[in-house]
């Protein structure tokens, strides 16, 4: 039982590293810590903008280690942030990494692309996008072909 639990943690850690390295390759950033900060800032801003049910559904799709990052500081008493446009979204992303400024649009596009590549069902991405303002929806690569 314990060996299986450790194996699950190891697999999730490896999957998390793969996801973050994929994002790092797309961004072309040298600093792995900045990639992590960007991922965390964007994914938590997205989570905070979604209705509770949708935020939980998205979280359920993430590897175990990334779920920890995603849910850090989250409460089911949370009401969705009233982010109305991409500028407000980018501002919230930056607020979540106050000590290190990040390129918010570039990071947001990379995280959205990562989710599109890595999540099993396109239906989940469509649900997430449907809860966002149009100009934030347009940051997803799949929006280009829709």
C-alpha positions, 0 to 999 in steps of 0.5 A: 500500500505505502509503496503504491502511494509513493509510486503515485506521488513519484508519477505525479511529480514526474508528470508535473515536471514534464508539463512545466518543461513543456511550458518552459520550452514554449516560453523559451525561459531559462529560469525554471522557478519563473516558469513555476511562478508563471504557471501558479499565477495563471492557473490560480487566476483562472481558478478564481475567475471560474464558478466553483463547480467549474473550478473543481472540474478543472482541478480534477483533471490535473495531476496530483502535484499540480492539484496542490498548486491549483488549490493552494489558498482556495476556499469553496466559499469563494465567489468568482472574481469579476474579471471582465477583460484580459487586462484585469486578468493579467493584473490578477496574474501579476498580483499573484507573483508580487516579488517577481514580475512576469510577462503575463500575456505570454505566460497566460497563453502558455498555460492555456496552451498547456491545458489544451495539450494535456487535458484529456477532454476537449469538452472541459476546455470548452466549459472553462472557456465558456465561463470567460469573457470573449477577449480572454477566450481568445488567448486560447489557441483553439479559439484561433480555429473556432 
